[in-house]
């Protein structure tokens, strides 16, 4: 269910703002389909800062583990990354579903090449995936009285406690399991 308090346009603006602040870029010039690594010049350290900014803005916790590592953990070692550190055909299918169809995102590329396929749109999708998990009722007082004063953070109107969302790692695991149950690419589920 979509979170009625947080609009996609707000998430897009905040993703651009986080990228701009971290990478010293003009937010308005950031294309949501550009590679954060290749086109915008981000490093792995920059991703930590970008994630921190988004987590602080929305009161969420993004995934800390890489998608391929989650696949290996959930479905077995070697299912996503082969002995030569290349992604498998099944992993390529999963990555295309998650990251979108991108030239060069194919089985046989090295796992370390995957971050180059991450775009601002993927970050928007990640934030939105978490914020869309707004519980029906407050986990503190049990009231269904959500409110947001800024369109970014949601709090209970009854007890003022912030909304508690599942973290990005938990949602990623659920997504992988659902993907595997639907497609049976990894021989599990």
N, C-alpha and C positions, 0 to 999 in steps of 0.2 A: 504494500500500500504506500502510495506517495505521501511524503510528509507535507501536510498542508501549510506548514509554517516556513519551510525553506524551499525557495524556488530554484529551478535549475539555473536561471540567469544569475542569481546571487552566487551560486557555487562556481559558475564559470568566471564571474568577476573576481571572486576570492582566489581561485586557482591562478588566474593571471596575476593578481596582486602578489601572491606568495612567490611565484616564479620571478616576477619583476624585482621584488625586494631582494631575493636571494642572488639572482644572477645579474642584477643591476641593468635591467632592461626596461623599455617602455611597455607598460602593461597593455596598452591599446594595440601595440604592434605584434602581440603574441598570437599566432595562429594556433587554434586548438588542435590542429592535426599535424603540427610540426613535431619532430623528434626532440624530446627534452635534452637528450645527450648530443646528438649530431647537429641539429639546427640551432639549439639554444645554448649549447656548451656546458651543460651541467655535469658535475662529477658525482660519485657516490656520496661524498660528504654533503654536497648540495641537496641531494634527495632527503637527507636527514633534516636539514633546515626547512626545506619546503614542507615536508610532512609535519614537522613541529608547528609551523605556522598554521597549517590547515587544521590540525588537531586543536590548537588553541582557539581558533576562530569559531569552530563548530561544536566544540565540546565532545569530540569523538576520539577514537583510537584507531588509526589506520593499521593495516597489516605491517608487521615488522619482518616477516619472513617472505622470501621470494616465492612466487607462484610455483615454479618448478620444484623448489625444495618442499613445498607443501604436497605436491603430487607424489614425490618420492616417499614422503612420510606417510601419506594416506594410502597409497596404492602399491607401495613396494619399491625398493631400491632398483634402479635400472629401468623403471617404467617410463621415465621422462628424459633421463640423461643416460646415454650409453657409456660403455667403458672408455670411449675416446673423448668424453665430455661434449658430445654432440646431442642435440635434441632428437628424440624419436619421432616417428610419423604421428603417433598418437598425441605426443606432446605438442607437435606443430599444429594439429587440429585444435587442441584445447587453447593454445596461445592465440590462434587466429580468432577464435570465438571471443576471447577475453580482450585482446589488444586490437582486434579488427584486422581486416585483410590489408596486409602491408607488403609491398614488393620486397622479396628476399626472406620473408618469414616462412621458412620451409624446413622440413626434416633435414638433418645433417649439418645445420649451422651449429657453431659452438654455443654452448649455453651462456657463455660470457657476452655474447652478442645481443642477447635479449633486451637488456636495458635500452639499447638504441631504438627499440620499437615502441617505447613508452612515450605517449603524447600527453599534452594537457587534457585532452578529452578522456583519456584513461583515468587521470586523477579525478576529473569531474565525476566519472562513473563510479569510482571507488568511494568518494565522499557521499555521493547520492545513494549508493547501495547501503551505506551504514545509516545515514539519516532517515532513509525510508523504513528502517526497522524501529521507528518510534513505538514504544509499547502502548497498548491501548490505555493502560492506567499507570499511574506513578508507582514505581517499585518501592517507594518509601511510605506513602500514606494510602495508596490504593484508590485515589481519586482520579477521575478522567477530566482533568482541568488544565490541560496544557496551554501554554502561552509562549509567545516570543516577542520581545520588545524590539529586537533588531533584525529579525528574519534570518538569523544565523544560529543562535543558541536557543534551545527550548527548555523551559522550566515549568514546574508544576505551579499552577495558579493557587493551589490550596496550601502547599507547604513550602513553596519556593525552591525546592531542591531541583538541581539540573536533571534533565532526562538522562537515563542510563541506556545506552545503546550497546548491542553486542560489538565486540572489537572486530577489526578487519581480518585478523587471522582466523577467528571463528567463522566468519561469513565466507572467507575464502575456502575453508575446509568444506563447508556445506555446499558451496558452489561446485567444487571438484566432485564431491559425491553425487550430486544431482546430474552433472555432466556425464559422469561415468555410467550412472544408471540409465541415462537416456541413450548414450552412444556405444557403450561397451567396448571402448577402444583399447583399454588397458588390461582387459581380461579380469577385472575385479567387479565389485559392486553387484 
